[in-house]
Amino acid sequence: MRKRKKRLVFEDIEVTGAGAKGKAIGKAPDGRVIFITYAVPGDVATVQTTKKRRAYYEATAIAFKQLSDKRTNPKCEHFGVCGGCKWQHMSYEHQLQYKQEEVVNNLSRIGKVSLPPISPIIGSAQEYFYRNKMEFSFSDSRWLTQEEIASDVAIEDKNALGFHIPGMWDKVLDINTCYLQEEPSNSIRMAVKDFAVKHEIPFFNPRRQSGLLRTLMIRTTSIGEVMVLLQFFHEDAENRKKVLDHILESFPDITSLLYVINSKANDTLYDQEIICYAGRDHIFEQMKDLRFKITAKSFYQTNSEQAYMLYKVVEEFAGLKGNELVYDLYTGTGTIAQFIAKQTKKVIGIETVPEAIAAAKENAELNSINNVEFFTGDLKDFLTDDFLEEKGKPQLIITDPPREGMHKNVVEQILKAAPEKIVYVSCNSATQARDLGLMDADYQVNRVQPVDMFPQTHHVENVVLLEKRQNPG
């Protein structure tokens, strides 16, 4: 029998900062750092450990002796359980402060590069209702609260349509109101759930791999278009039609109503056939004078308004004169490439995902942009000496890699390409800092601009301008 480790309780812990993954920071009596869930810098709390490591503890605040003046009342009734908006109890001005500090600390401590004064973070005008895409999961055995478990009342309704509890793939929290996506998002979700419960249409059970209703995705755009996609575990034409028809009748303005029959163990859509039930199989988003076609599988920045702010920073840092060859690495669906195309001689975009490149080409045609060229390939293998020789060495490279940053082979090829400027966009300033360190001998960091894409969370985007050193090394 496995022995359960004893949980320690520390009293009067002063919370001094905000750390990785949205956790607050304190110090234990033995000098170890404590990463604390649901505390705010300035709190004085009693904490209970959940993990013990050689250099640190992880803990949860269980009581407060003093509450921080940085606190605010969470807007959402599900705060503390859902896990989606971990900083909702901290006022937005202080969220921005700690995001700025994270960028500064990562670039200086990890990158160990010389930094210019870092520009103040660009906050989001919308602190709530800023997401254009949400994905909800069905479950026939919802997550029960401690109060429900402790009560003697029999739980009749165990169906849920909401979010997975953090770290628990088979537990779903039923959501009443979510403050992340504008209407009609909440209304659609509740209408689907109520109809399914009323008509006894079975919700999915991931452990038993049973049930019918699996996931619900809602996408919205700034020009008022709405996409709804329901994922079913198996074909049940009668019940499928019932639910989809109910959505159409209740929300006749929906632009795109889609469904998927997915009997796999996981609910990812990328290898699935998307079937259009009503309307178009896509929606449109507008940015500046550009129009982007978005399908169920398309990647598009989930905060449309802040994406525009981010791209304007990229544009400013690029300082294009009109005669440059630009490489856009990790181009995705080519949004940045198209955003700057009119100010360049040519933009070459490279991306691993074939569907993304297909969408990039289609959107470029839609926007009558003919000075962009898109290629599919793994950058670490694709960006070769032969490619540089064939296509020409760029004057500017824009790179926007995933959270893990750039592969060292990509960094090496960027250094071989030797552009005058590099604009590095990152959703993870720690891996960005690592990559900046690798390029420091040849490139100097001249501008840094954090951008907040995700209010109420610890996530922060960062844009860095690197310029070639006159005397490298």
Sine and cosine of phi, psi and omega as CSV:
sin_phi,cos_phi,sin_psi,cos_psi,sin_omega,cos_omega
0.00,0.00,0.72,-0.69,-0.05,-1.00
-0.97,0.24,0.77,-0.64,-0.01,-1.00
-0.99,0.16,0.78,-0.62,0.00,-1.00
-0.98,0.17,0.74,-0.67,-0.01,-1.00
-0.95,0.31,0.63,-0.78,-0.02,-1.00
-0.95,0.31,0.71,-0.70,0.06,-1.00
-1.00,0.03,0.75,-0.67,-0.02,-1.00
-1.00,-0.04,0.49,-0.87,0.07,-1.00
-0.86,-0.51,0.81,-0.59,0.05,-1.00
-0.90,-0.43,0.74,-0.67,0.00,-1.00
-0.98,-0.19,0.37,-0.93,0.10,-1.00
0.81,0.59,0.71,0.70,0.06,-1.00
-1.00,0.09,0.86,-0.51,0.03,-1.00
-0.99,0.11,0.83,-0.56,-0.01,-1.00
-1.00,0.06,0.88,-0.47,-0.17,-0.99
-0.95,-0.30,-0.29,0.96,-0.05,-1.00
-0.29,-0.96,0.00,-1.00,0.05,-1.00
-0.90,-0.44,0.72,-0.69,-0.11,-0.99
-0.87,-0.49,-0.42,-0.91,-0.08,-1.00
-0.91,0.42,0.54,-0.84,0.09,-1.00
0.84,0.54,0.49,0.87,0.11,-0.99
0.98,0.18,0.14,0.99,-0.01,-1.00
-1.00,0.01,0.54,-0.84,0.06,-1.00
-0.99,0.11,0.23,-0.97,-0.11,-0.99
-0.83,-0.56,0.71,-0.70,0.13,-0.99
-0.64,-0.77,-0.10,-1.00,0.01,-1.00
-0.75,-0.66,0.75,-0.66,0.00,-1.00
-0.98,0.22,0.32,-0.95,0.04,-1.00
-0.83,0.55,-0.46,0.89,0.00,-1.00
-1.00,0.05,0.10,1.00,0.07,-1.00
1.00,-0.06,-0.17,0.98,0.01,-1.00
-0.96,0.28,0.53,-0.85,0.08,-1.00
-0.94,0.33,0.60,-0.80,0.11,-0.99
-0.88,-0.47,0.80,-0.60,0.13,-0.99
-0.99,-0.11,0.89,-0.46,-0.22,-0.98
-0.92,-0.40,0.78,-0.63,0.05,-1.00
-0.99,0.12,0.66,-0.75,0.12,-0.99
0.89,0.45,0.48,0.88,0.16,-0.99
-0.92,-0.40,0.27,-0.96,-0.04,-1.00
-0.79,-0.61,0.65,-0.76,0.07,-1.00
-0.78,0.62,0.77,-0.64,-0.07,-1.00
0.96,-0.28,-0.31,0.95,0.10,-1.00
-0.93,0.36,0.46,-0.89,0.27,-0.96
-0.86,-0.50,0.88,-0.48,-0.23,-0.97
-0.72,-0.70,0.38,-0.93,0.26,-0.97
-1.00,-0.08,0.79,-0.61,-0.06,-1.00
-0.83,-0.55,0.50,-0.87,0.06,-1.00
-0.89,-0.46,0.78,-0.63,-0.06,-1.00
-0.95,0.31,0.55,-0.83,0.11,-0.99
-0.90,-0.44,-0.39,0.92,0.07,-1.00
-0.58,-0.81,0.56,-0.83,0.06,-1.00
-0.80,-0.61,0.83,-0.56,0.03,-1.00
-0.82,-0.57,0.16,-0.99,-0.04,-1.00
-0.84,0.54,-0.65,0.76,-0.11,-0.99
-0.95,-0.30,-0.17,0.99,-0.08,-1.00
-0.37,-0.93,0.22,-0.98,0.16,-0.99
-0.88,-0.47,0.43,-0.90,0.29,-0.96
-0.93,-0.37,0.64,-0.77,-0.12,-0.99
-0.48,-0.88,0.24,-0.97,0.08,-1.00
-0.86,-0.51,0.67,-0.74,0.08,-1.00
-0.96,0.30,0.81,-0.58,-0.03,-1.00
-0.93,-0.38,-0.25,0.97,0.06,-1.00
-0.35,-0.94,0.42,-0.91,-0.05,-1.00
-0.81,-0.58,0.79,-0.62,0.10,-1.00
-1.00,0.06,-0.55,0.84,-0.01,-1.00
-0.56,-0.83,0.70,-0.71,0.01,-1.00
-0.98,-0.19,0.65,-0.76,-0.05,-1.00
-0.94,0.35,0.53,-0.85,0.10,-0.99
-0.97,0.23,-0.06,1.00,0.07,-1.00
-1.00,0.05,-0.07,1.00,-0.04,-1.00
-0.97,0.24,0.42,-0.91,0.18,-0.98
-0.60,-0.80,0.33,-0.94,-0.01,-1.00
-0.97,0.24,0.82,-0.57,0.04,-1.00
-0.86,0.52,0.67,-0.75,-0.03,-1.00
-0.97,0.24,-0.52,0.85,-0.17,-0.99
-1.00,-0.10,0.72,-0.70,0.02,-1.00
-0.92,0.40,-0.34,0.94,-0.06,-1.00
-1.00,-0.05,0.02,1.00,-0.01,-1.00
-0.85,0.52,0.68,-0.73,0.01,-1.00
0.99,-0.12,-0.29,0.96,0.05,-1.00
-0.89,-0.45,-0.74,0.68,-0.06,-1.00
-0.86,0.51,-0.74,0.68,0.01,-1.00
1.00,0.06,-0.03,1.00,-0.07,-1.00
-0.99,0.15,-0.49,0.87,-0.07,-1.00
-0.79,-0.62,0.96,0.30,-0.20,-0.98
-0.94,0.35,-0.25,0.97,0.00,-1.00
-0.95,-0.31,0.31,0.95,-0.05,-1.00
-0.91,0.41,-0.29,0.96,0.02,-1.00
-1.00,-0.01,0.07,1.00,0.03,-1.00
-0.91,-0.41,0.73,-0.69,-0.03,-1.00
-0.88,0.48,0.52,-0.85,-0.18,-0.98
-0.88,0.47,-0.61,0.79,0.00,-1.00
-0.86,0.50,-0.57,0.82,0.01,-1.00
-0.99,0.16,-0.51,0.86,0.15,-0.99
-0.83,0.56,-0.72,0.69,-0.01,-1.00
-0.89,0.46,-0.63,0.78,0.01,-1.00
-0.86,0.50,-0.72,0.70,-0.06,-1.00
-0.96,0.26,-0.49,0.87,0.10,-0.99
-0.92,0.39,-0.67,0.75,0.05,-1.00
-0.87,0.50,-0.71,0.71,0.00,-1.00
-0.88,0.47,-0.63,0.78,0.00,-1.00
-0.88,0.48,-0.70,0.71,0.01,-1.00
-0.88,0.47,-0.75,0.66,0.00,-1.00
-0.86,0.52,-0.74,0.67,-0.04,-1.00
-0.90,0.44,-0.70,0.72,-0.02,-1.00
-0.91,0.42,-0.72,0.70,-0.04,-1.00
-0.91,0.41,-0.61,0.79,-0.05,-1.00
-0.99,0.15,-0.65,0.76,-0.09,-1.00
-0.99,0.11,-0.64,0.77,-0.03,-1.00
-1.00,0.04,-0.75,0.66,-0.03,-1.00
-0.95,0.30,-0.53,0.85,-0.04,-1.00
0.78,0.63,0.67,0.74,0.01,-1.00
-0.94,-0.34,0.38,-0.93,0.07,-1.00
-0.95,0.31,0.77,-0.64,-0.10,-0.99
-0.89,-0.45,0.59,-0.81,0.15,-0.99
-0.98,0.19,0.09,-1.00,0.16,-0.99
-0.85,0.53,0.77,-0.64,-0.07,-1.00
-1.00,0.04,0.79,-0.62,-0.05,-1.00
-0.89,0.45,0.55,-0.84,0.06,-1.00
-0.86,0.51,0.64,-0.77,-0.03,-1.00
-0.84,0.54,0.62,-0.79,0.08,-1.00
-1.00,0.03,0.94,-0.34,-0.01,-1.00
-0.98,0.20,0.25,-0.97,0.01,-1.00
-1.00,0.01,0.73,-0.69,0.05,-1.00
-0.89,0.45,-0.53,0.85,0.04,-1.00
-0.98,-0.22,0.91,-0.42,0.04,-1.00
-0.99,0.12,-0.39,0.92,0.06,-1.00
-0.74,-0.68,0.20,-0.98,0.05,-1.00
0.81,0.59,0.67,0.74,-0.06,-1.00
-0.96,-0.27,-0.18,0.98,-0.07,-1.00
-1.00,0.08,0.62,-0.79,0.05,-1.00
-0.98,-0.21,0.02,1.00,0.01,-1.00
-0.57,-0.82,0.76,-0.64,0.08,-1.00
-0.69,-0.72,0.58,-0.81,0.04,-1.00
-0.81,-0.59,0.82,-0.57,-0.04,-1.00
-0.89,-0.45,0.52,-0.85,-0.01,-1.00
-0.92,-0.39,0.61,-0.79,0.12,-0.99
-1.00,0.01,0.52,-0.86,0.11,-0.99
-0.46,-0.89,0.62,-0.78,0.05,-1.00
-1.00,-0.05,0.06,1.00,0.02,-1.00
-0.64,-0.77,0.97,0.26,-0.13,-0.99
-0.89,0.45,0.32,-0.95,0.08,-1.00
-0.92,0.40,0.79,-0.61,0.03,-1.00
-0.99,-0.13,0.63,-0.77,0.04,-1.00
-0.96,0.27,0.28,-0.96,0.03,-1.00
-0.87,0.50,-0.60,0.80,-0.01,-1.00
-0.90,0.43,-0.66,0.75,0.01,-1.00
-0.92,0.40,-0.66,0.75,0.00,-1.00
-0.90,0.43,-0.64,0.77,-0.06,-1.00
-0.97,0.26,-0.38,0.92,-0.07,-1.00
-0.98,0.21,0.30,-0.95,0.03,-1.00
-1.00,-0.04,0.02,1.00,-0.06,-1.00
-0.98,0.21,0.74,-0.67,0.02,-1.00
-0.94,0.34,0.73,-0.69,-0.01,-1.00
-1.00,0.05,0.93,-0.36,-0.02,-1.00
-1.00,0.09,-0.78,0.62,-0.08,-1.00
-1.00,-0.04,0.96,-0.29,0.00,-1.00
-0.95,-0.30,0.13,0.99,0.01,-1.00
-0.98,0.19,0.56,-0.83,0.01,-1.00
-0.65,-0.76,0.53,-0.85,0.20,-0.98
-0.68,-0.73,0.98,-0.22,-0.10,-0.99
-0.15,-0.99,-0.69,-0.72,-0.11,-0.99
-0.91,-0.42,0.49,-0.87,0.10,-1.00
-0.93,0.38,0.69,-0.73,0.12,-0.99
-0.89,0.45,0.71,-0.70,-0.05,-1.00
-0.78,0.62,0.80,-0.60,0.05,-1.00
0.99,0.17,0.06,1.00,-0.03,-1.00
-0.80,-0.60,0.99,-0.16,-0.10,-0.99
-0.92,0.40,-0.37,0.93,-0.09,-1.00
-0.95,-0.32,0.12,0.99,-0.03,-1.00
-0.90,-0.43,0.82,-0.57,-0.05,-1.00
-0.87,-0.50,0.76,-0.65,0.06,-1.00
-1.00,0.03,0.80,-0.60,0.05,-1.00
-0.96,0.27,0.79,-0.62,-0.09,-1.00
-0.96,-0.27,0.75,-0.66,0.10,-1.00
-1.00,0.05,-0.91,0.42,0.05,-1.00
-0.80,-0.60,0.77,-0.64,0.09,-1.00
-0.93,-0.36,0.72,-0.69,-0.08,-1.00
-0.99,-0.13,0.32,0.95,-0.07,-1.00
-0.99,-0.11,-0.46,0.89,-0.06,-1.00
-0.77,-0.63,0.69,-0.72,-0.03,-1.00
-0.91,0.41,0.31,-0.95,0.14,-0.99
-0.87,0.50,0.55,-0.84,0.29,0.96
-1.00,-0.04,0.41,0.91,-0.11,-0.99
-0.83,0.55,-0.82,0.57,-0.03,-1.00
-0.89,0.45,-0.63,0.77,-0.02,-1.00
-0.91,0.42,-0.66,0.75,0.03,-1.00
-0.89,0.45,-0.74,0.67,-0.04,-1.00
-0.87,0.49,-0.72,0.69,-0.03,-1.00
-0.93,0.37,-0.59,0.81,0.02,-1.00
-0.90,0.43,-0.66,0.75,0.02,-1.00
-0.90,0.43,-0.73,0.68,-0.03,-1.00
-0.89,0.45,-0.76,0.65,-0.04,-1.00
-0.87,0.49,-0.66,0.75,0.00,-1.00
-0.91,0.42,-0.69,0.73,-0.03,-1.00
-0.91,0.42,-0.65,0.76,0.03,-1.00
-0.90,0.43,-0.74,0.67,-0.03,-1.00
-0.85,0.52,-0.63,0.78,-0.06,-1.00
-0.99,-0.14,0.18,0.98,0.09,-1.00
0.80,0.59,0.69,0.72,0.09,-1.00
-1.00,0.07,0.86,-0.51,-0.19,-0.98
-0.92,0.38,0.72,-0.70,0.08,-1.00
-0.99,0.12,0.39,-0.92,-0.09,-1.00
-0.94,0.33,0.51,-0.86,0.16,-0.99
-0.81,-0.59,0.95,-0.30,-0.11,-0.99
-0.92,0.39,-0.48,0.88,0.00,-1.00
-0.95,0.30,-0.71,0.71,-0.03,-1.00
-1.00,0.05,-0.18,0.98,-0.08,-1.00
0.80,0.60,0.85,0.53,-0.02,-1.00
-0.64,-0.77,0.18,-0.98,-0.03,-1.00
0.99,-0.16,0.01,-1.00,-0.08,-1.00
-0.89,-0.46,-0.83,0.56,-0.08,-1.00
-0.98,0.21,0.83,-0.55,-0.17,-0.99
-0.93,-0.36,-0.88,0.48,0.02,-1.00
-0.62,-0.79,0.34,-0.94,0.07,-1.00
-0.76,-0.65,0.83,-0.56,0.07,-1.00
-0.90,-0.43,0.71,-0.71,0.05,-1.00
-0.81,-0.59,0.81,-0.58,0.08,-1.00
-0.87,-0.49,0.66,-0.75,0.03,-1.00
-0.77,-0.64,0.36,-0.93,0.05,-1.00
-0.77,-0.63,0.26,-0.97,-0.06,-1.00
-0.93,0.36,-0.24,0.97,0.02,-1.00
-0.98,-0.20,0.27,0.96,0.17,-0.99
1.00,0.03,0.20,0.98,0.02,-1.00
-1.00,0.02,0.54,-0.84,-0.09,-1.00
-0.73,-0.68,0.75,-0.67,0.11,-0.99
-0.90,-0.43,0.72,-0.70,0.07,-1.00
-0.82,-0.58,0.77,-0.63,0.03,-1.00
-0.79,-0.62,0.84,-0.54,0.07,-1.00
-0.97,-0.26,0.71,-0.71,0.03,-1.00
-0.94,-0.33,0.82,-0.57,0.01,-1.00
-0.95,-0.30,0.56,-0.83,-0.03,-1.00
-0.96,0.27,-0.54,0.84,0.05,-1.00
-0.49,-0.87,0.19,-0.98,0.00,-1.00
-0.98,0.21,0.79,-0.61,0.13,-0.99
-0.59,-0.81,1.00,0.08,-0.20,-0.98
-0.82,0.58,-0.64,0.77,-0.06,-1.00
-0.90,0.44,-0.80,0.60,-0.03,-1.00
-0.95,0.32,-0.59,0.81,0.04,-1.00
-0.86,0.52,-0.75,0.66,-0.02,-1.00
-0.90,0.44,-0.63,0.78,0.03,-1.00
-0.83,0.56,-0.77,0.64,-0.06,-1.00
-0.92,0.39,-0.73,0.68,-0.05,-1.00
-0.91,0.42,-0.65,0.76,0.04,-1.00
-0.90,0.43,-0.61,0.79,0.03,-1.00
-0.89,0.45,-0.66,0.75,0.04,-1.00
-0.88,0.48,-0.72,0.69,-0.01,-1.00
-0.88,0.48,-0.69,0.72,-0.01,-1.00
-0.92,0.39,-0.62,0.79,-0.05,-1.00
-0.98,0.19,-0.50,0.86,-0.07,-1.00
-0.72,-0.69,0.95,0.30,-0.09,-1.00
-0.91,0.42,-0.28,0.96,-0.03,-1.00
-1.00,0.07,0.01,1.00,0.04,-1.00
-0.85,0.52,0.74,-0.68,-0.06,-1.00
-0.98,0.19,-0.64,0.77,-0.15,-0.99
-0.63,-0.77,0.89,-0.46,0.05,-1.00
-0.90,-0.44,0.89,-0.45,-0.13,-0.99
-0.82,-0.58,0.31,-0.95,0.15,-0.99
-0.53,-0.85,0.29,-0.96,-0.01,-1.00
-0.68,-0.73,0.65,-0.76,0.18,-0.98
-0.97,-0.24,0.94,-0.35,-0.10,-0.99
-0.79,-0.61,0.95,-0.30,0.01,-1.00
-0.98,-0.20,0.23,0.97,0.04,-1.00
-0.94,0.33,0.16,-0.99,0.07,-1.00
-0.94,0.33,-0.51,0.86,0.01,-1.00
-0.93,-0.37,0.26,-0.97,-0.11,-0.99
-0.96,-0.29,0.39,0.92,0.07,-1.00
-0.92,0.39,0.57,-0.82,-0.12,-0.99
-0.99,-0.10,-0.27,0.96,-0.26,-0.96
-0.91,0.42,-0.35,0.94,0.04,-1.00
-0.95,-0.32,0.30,0.95,-0.07,-1.00
-0.95,-0.30,0.44,-0.90,0.10,-1.00
-0.99,0.12,0.84,-0.55,0.03,-1.00
-1.00,-0.05,0.83,-0.56,-0.04,-1.00
-0.95,-0.32,0.79,-0.62,0.00,-1.00
-1.00,0.06,0.88,-0.47,-0.02,-1.00
-1.00,-0.01,-0.60,0.80,0.00,-1.00
-0.38,-0.92,0.51,-0.86,0.01,-1.00
0.98,0.22,-0.44,-0.90,0.03,-1.00
-1.00,0.07,0.27,-0.96,0.10,-1.00
-1.00,-0.02,0.22,0.98,-0.04,-1.00
-0.44,-0.90,0.23,-0.97,0.14,-0.99
-0.79,-0.61,0.22,-0.98,0.01,-1.00
-0.90,-0.45,0.62,-0.79,0.15,-0.99
-0.89,-0.46,0.51,-0.86,-0.01,-1.00
-0.89,-0.46,0.72,-0.70,0.12,-0.99
-0.60,-0.80,0.85,-0.52,-0.09,-1.00
0.82,0.57,-0.80,-0.60,0.04,-1.00
-0.99,-0.17,0.30,0.96,-0.04,-1.00
-0.97,-0.23,0.51,-0.86,0.04,-1.00
-0.83,-0.56,0.77,-0.64,-0.03,-1.00
-0.87,-0.49,0.78,-0.62,0.08,-1.00
-1.00,0.09,0.80,-0.60,-0.05,-1.00
-0.87,-0.49,0.84,-0.55,0.08,-1.00
-0.98,-0.20,0.02,-1.00,0.00,-1.00
-0.87,0.49,-0.51,0.86,-0.06,-1.00
-0.99,-0.11,-0.05,1.00,-0.07,-1.00
-0.94,0.35,0.60,-0.80,0.22,-0.98
-1.00,-0.01,0.74,-0.67,0.14,-0.99
-0.55,-0.83,0.63,-0.78,0.00,-1.00
-0.77,0.63,0.75,-0.66,-0.16,-0.99
-0.98,0.20,-0.15,0.99,0.12,-0.99
-0.88,-0.47,1.00,-0.10,-0.14,-0.99
-0.87,0.50,-0.70,0.71,-0.06,-1.00
-0.90,0.43,-0.68,0.73,0.00,-1.00
-0.97,0.25,-0.43,0.90,0.10,-0.99
-0.87,0.50,-0.65,0.76,0.04,-1.00
-0.89,0.47,-0.68,0.73,0.04,-1.00
-0.89,0.45,-0.66,0.75,0.01,-1.00
-0.88,0.48,-0.73,0.69,-0.04,-1.00
-0.92,0.39,-0.52,0.85,0.07,-1.00
-0.91,0.40,-0.58,0.82,0.07,-1.00
-0.91,0.42,-0.72,0.69,0.04,-1.00
-0.84,0.54,-0.72,0.70,0.00,-1.00
-0.87,0.50,-0.71,0.71,0.00,-1.00
-0.91,0.43,-0.72,0.69,0.00,-1.00
-0.89,0.45,-0.57,0.82,-0.03,-1.00
-0.91,0.41,-0.59,0.81,0.03,-1.00
0.80,0.60,0.75,0.67,-0.13,-0.99
-0.94,0.33,0.61,-0.79,0.00,-1.00
-0.98,-0.22,-0.29,0.96,0.03,-1.00
0.92,-0.40,-0.19,0.98,-0.06,-1.00
-0.91,-0.42,0.23,0.97,-0.11,-0.99
-1.00,0.00,0.55,-0.83,0.27,-0.96
-1.00,-0.04,0.82,-0.57,-0.06,-1.00
-0.88,-0.48,0.71,-0.70,0.18,-0.98
-0.98,-0.21,0.77,-0.64,0.07,-1.00
-0.93,-0.37,0.98,-0.18,-0.08,-1.00
-1.00,0.06,0.59,-0.81,-0.10,-0.99
0.84,0.54,0.77,0.63,-0.17,-0.98
-0.93,0.36,-0.30,0.95,-0.04,-1.00
0.88,0.47,-0.79,-0.61,0.04,-1.00
-1.00,-0.02,0.30,0.96,0.15,-0.99
0.97,0.24,0.39,0.92,-0.06,-1.00
-0.92,0.39,-0.71,0.71,0.02,-1.00
-0.91,0.41,-0.68,0.73,0.00,-1.00
-0.83,0.56,-0.69,0.72,-0.03,-1.00
-0.97,0.25,-0.52,0.86,0.01,-1.00
-0.88,0.48,-0.59,0.81,-0.06,-1.00
-0.98,-0.22,-0.10,1.00,-0.20,-0.98
-0.83,0.55,-0.64,0.77,-0.08,-1.00
-0.92,0.38,-0.25,0.97,0.00,-1.00
-0.98,-0.19,0.16,0.99,-0.06,-1.00
-0.80,-0.60,0.21,-0.98,0.15,-0.99
-0.96,0.27,-0.72,0.70,-0.01,-1.00
-0.31,-0.95,0.54,-0.84,0.09,-1.00
-0.84,-0.54,0.75,-0.66,0.08,-1.00
-0.93,-0.36,0.87,-0.50,0.00,-1.00
-0.95,-0.30,0.68,-0.74,0.00,-1.00
-0.78,-0.63,0.70,-0.71,-0.08,-1.00
-0.46,-0.89,0.54,-0.84,-0.03,-1.00
-0.96,0.26,-0.59,0.81,-0.17,-0.99
-1.00,0.09,0.90,-0.44,-0.05,-1.00
-0.85,0.52,-0.65,0.76,-0.01,-1.00
-0.89,0.47,-0.59,0.81,0.01,-1.00
-0.91,0.41,-0.67,0.74,0.01,-1.00
-0.92,0.39,-0.62,0.78,0.07,-1.00
-0.86,0.51,-0.67,0.74,0.03,-1.00
-0.92,0.39,-0.62,0.78,0.02,-1.00
-0.87,0.49,-0.71,0.71,0.00,-1.00
-0.90,0.43,-0.66,0.75,-0.01,-1.00
-0.91,0.41,-0.67,0.74,0.00,-1.00
-0.93,0.36,-0.58,0.82,0.05,-1.00
-0.89,0.46,-0.65,0.76,0.04,-1.00
-0.92,0.40,-0.67,0.74,0.03,-1.00
-0.85,0.53,-0.60,0.80,-0.04,-1.00
-1.00,-0.06,0.15,0.99,0.01,-1.00
0.81,0.58,0.65,0.76,0.05,-1.00
-0.98,-0.20,0.90,-0.43,-0.09,-1.00
-0.91,-0.41,0.15,0.99,0.04,-1.00
-0.94,-0.35,0.52,0.85,0.10,-0.99
-0.84,-0.54,0.54,-0.84,0.04,-1.00
-0.68,-0.74,0.77,-0.63,-0.10,-1.00
-0.89,-0.45,0.63,-0.78,-0.01,-1.00
-0.76,-0.65,0.59,-0.81,0.08,-1.00
-0.98,-0.17,0.78,-0.63,0.06,-1.00
0.13,-0.99,0.41,-0.91,0.09,-1.00
-0.96,0.27,0.88,-0.48,-0.15,-0.99
-0.83,0.55,-0.58,0.81,-0.05,-1.00
-0.92,0.40,-0.38,0.92,0.04,-1.00
-0.97,-0.25,-0.40,0.92,-0.18,-0.98
-1.00,0.04,-0.62,0.79,-0.08,-1.00
-0.99,0.14,0.97,0.26,-0.11,-0.99
-0.98,-0.17,0.13,-0.99,0.09,-1.00
-0.86,0.51,-0.65,0.76,0.00,-1.00
-0.89,0.45,-0.65,0.76,0.01,-1.00
-0.90,0.44,-0.70,0.72,0.01,-1.00
-0.89,0.46,-0.61,0.79,-0.01,-1.00
-0.94,0.33,-0.65,0.76,-0.04,-1.00
-0.94,0.34,-0.71,0.70,-0.12,-0.99
-1.00,-0.04,-0.29,0.96,-0.02,-1.00
0.99,-0.17,0.51,-0.86,0.03,-1.00
-0.99,0.16,0.73,-0.68,-0.07,-1.00
-0.98,0.20,0.45,-0.89,0.15,-0.99
-0.99,0.10,-0.41,0.91,0.00,-1.00
-0.67,-0.74,0.69,-0.73,0.18,-0.98
-0.88,-0.47,0.78,-0.62,0.17,-0.98
-0.96,-0.28,0.75,-0.66,0.00,-1.00
-0.73,-0.68,0.74,-0.68,-0.03,-1.00
-0.68,-0.73,0.95,0.30,-0.12,-0.99
-0.97,0.24,0.19,-0.98,0.11,-0.99
-0.93,0.37,-0.02,-1.00,-0.13,-0.99
-0.84,0.55,-0.51,0.86,-0.04,-1.00
-0.97,0.23,-0.03,1.00,0.03,-1.00
0.98,0.18,-0.28,-0.96,-0.07,-1.00
-1.00,-0.05,0.61,-0.79,0.12,-0.99
-0.90,0.43,0.55,-0.83,-0.06,-1.00
-0.87,0.50,-0.50,0.87,0.05,-1.00
-0.91,0.42,-0.58,0.82,0.03,-1.00
-0.93,0.38,-0.68,0.73,0.04,-1.00
-0.85,0.52,-0.70,0.72,0.00,-1.00
-0.87,0.49,-0.66,0.75,-0.01,-1.00
-0.95,0.32,-0.55,0.84,0.09,-1.00
-0.89,0.46,-0.67,0.74,0.01,-1.00
-0.91,0.42,-0.58,0.81,0.06,-1.00
-0.93,0.37,-0.63,0.78,0.02,-1.00
-0.91,0.42,-0.52,0.86,0.12,-0.99
0.79,0.62,0.79,0.61,0.06,-1.00
-0.93,0.38,0.34,-0.94,0.05,-1.00
-0.92,0.40,-0.61,0.80,-0.05,-1.00
-0.72,-0.69,0.49,-0.87,0.16,-0.99
-0.77,-0.64,0.78,-0.62,0.15,-0.99
-0.95,-0.31,0.90,-0.43,-0.11,-0.99
-0.95,-0.32,0.92,-0.39,0.05,-1.00
-0.98,-0.19,0.72,-0.69,-0.07,-1.00
-0.58,-0.81,0.58,-0.81,0.14,-0.99
-0.99,-0.15,0.11,0.99,-0.01,-1.00
-0.57,-0.82,0.99,-0.12,-0.09,-1.00
-0.92,0.38,-0.27,0.96,0.04,-1.00
-0.95,0.33,-0.76,0.65,0.03,-1.00
-0.95,0.30,-0.50,0.86,0.10,-1.00
-0.88,0.48,-0.70,0.71,0.00,-1.00
-0.87,0.49,-0.67,0.74,0.05,-1.00
-0.84,0.54,-0.72,0.69,-0.03,-1.00
-0.92,0.38,-0.60,0.80,0.04,-1.00
-0.88,0.47,-0.62,0.79,0.04,-1.00
-0.88,0.48,-0.62,0.79,0.01,-1.00
-0.93,0.37,-0.42,0.91,-0.04,-1.00
-0.98,-0.21,0.03,1.00,-0.18,-0.98
-0.90,0.44,-0.51,0.86,-0.02,-1.00
-0.91,0.43,-0.51,0.86,-0.07,-1.00
-0.97,-0.26,-0.40,0.92,-0.10,-0.99
-0.76,-0.65,0.63,-0.77,0.01,-1.00
-0.96,-0.28,0.70,-0.72,0.07,-1.00
-0.98,0.21,0.89,-0.46,-0.05,-1.00
-0.94,-0.35,-0.36,0.93,0.06,-1.00
-0.55,-0.84,0.57,-0.82,0.04,-1.00
-0.67,-0.74,0.78,-0.62,0.00,-1.00
-0.68,-0.74,0.97,-0.23,0.12,-0.99
-0.95,0.30,0.55,-0.83,0.04,-1.00
-0.71,-0.70,0.78,-0.63,0.01,-1.00
-1.00,0.00,0.93,-0.36,0.01,-1.00
-1.00,-0.08,-0.35,0.94,-0.17,-0.99
-0.72,-0.69,0.97,0.23,0.08,-1.00
-0.83,0.56,0.48,-0.88,-0.02,-1.00
0.97,0.25,0.07,1.00,0.08,-1.00
-0.80,-0.60,0.16,-0.99,0.01,-1.00
-1.00,0.07,-0.11,0.99,-0.08,-1.00
-0.94,0.35,0.60,-0.80,0.02,-1.00
-0.54,-0.84,0.67,-0.74,0.06,-1.00
-1.00,-0.06,0.49,-0.87,0.01,-1.00
-0.61,-0.79,0.67,-0.74,0.01,-1.00
-0.88,-0.48,0.76,-0.65,-0.02,-1.00
-0.82,-0.57,0.70,-0.72,0.13,-0.99
-0.98,-0.21,0.85,-0.53,0.10,-1.00
-0.94,-0.35,0.69,-0.73,0.05,-1.00
-0.81,-0.58,0.59,-0.81,-0.10,-1.00
-0.88,0.48,0.73,-0.69,0.05,-1.00
-0.95,0.31,0.58,-0.81,0.01,-1.00
-0.93,0.36,-0.61,0.79,0.03,-1.00
-0.82,-0.58,0.98,0.19,-0.09,-1.00
-0.87,0.49,0.50,-0.87,0.00,-1.00
1.00,-0.06,0.00,0.00,0.00,0.00
